[in-house]
């Protein structure tokens, strides 16, 4: 079969549309539509403007209320949290397709934290959940033994082991704490099974990754749900994805046929992106598609940071045109550090900052530092003109 040839711009636009950034936003589908379309929304502890899982629908839909976002994710048994690209919110209909990962965790027999008495501790957790309903680890008896954050209690280790193996489900986050429940309460009956074999689970996730990416290499597709390359190889021919050649890409690629059916056209979104957004979470792919190098520097010592603690890429005109490290001081959104790829990006940066400020309830925006005095002056002038 001869592979279809795509230009680099074709691939970029396909990726943008497949990720929800090109064309009219799906207002009718809302936050739940975004989750289903992406297949996974990554969670992270860092909260600057908002937590990352709130930033994902905001970037695509605009100023969706934060309470609305949380309700959309967690009400009506619509989603669950499990290990995908990382800890992710996943559509509940994908529960059966992570059976392969639950089986693998079960076969391994342990986490990196060791249970002193696995049978007694896990039974105690299950009995409490059965008797008292959904509970956090604190409500179950405490998450820590005291000391450092990683010094988990026996109860915390037990409930996380049960989460890994599917004997409990994370049904929501409450005050950033996982809320654990029994599968029979958290998962609809029709989905509550591990009947699919490993190959069918992986085939589904490969197909889902291809749809969510639009077009990707073997490594791109594997990374989306953190599969192994050989797992992708084993099912790619049955996934429904079609081989393509992309200008400038040195590796073979595959595309979702639906993404190739119509030319990717429409209005581009101008927005700030979470570093954990699935458009940019794969750094090599981001460099290949956008020519933009991005690193999360939250865990880099402050003196060694280049772009700031939580630098958010600026998406405008279908390209990554800069980045900003935001913070809030009262009712002011502060651009602690920003940089632009060209002077023309000053306007889009100002627009994105103003929209983000309004979303989180800030009245003013102030540029604290920039890549150059000219950049700071240009963005400040654009902000004043809005």
HUTA-V55751 format. One line per field, one symbol per residue. burial: + if it has 24 or more other C-alpha atoms within 12 Angstrom, else -. A space follows every 10 residues. Layout:
# HUTA-V55751
burial=???
This chain:
# HUTA-V55751
burial=-----+--++ ++++++++++ +++-+----+ ++++++++++ ++++-+-+++ ++++++++++ ++++-+--++ -+++--++++ ++++++++++ ++++++++++ +++------- ----+--+-- ++--++-++- --++++++-+ --+------- -+++++++++ ++++++++++ +++---++++ +++--++--- ++-+---+++ ++++++++++ ++++++++++ +++++++--- +++-++--+- ++++++--+- -++++++-++ ---++--+++ ++++++++++ +++-++-+++ -+++++-+-- -----+++++ ++++++++++ ++++++++-- -+++++++++ +---++++++ ++++++++++ ---+++++++ +---++++++ -++---
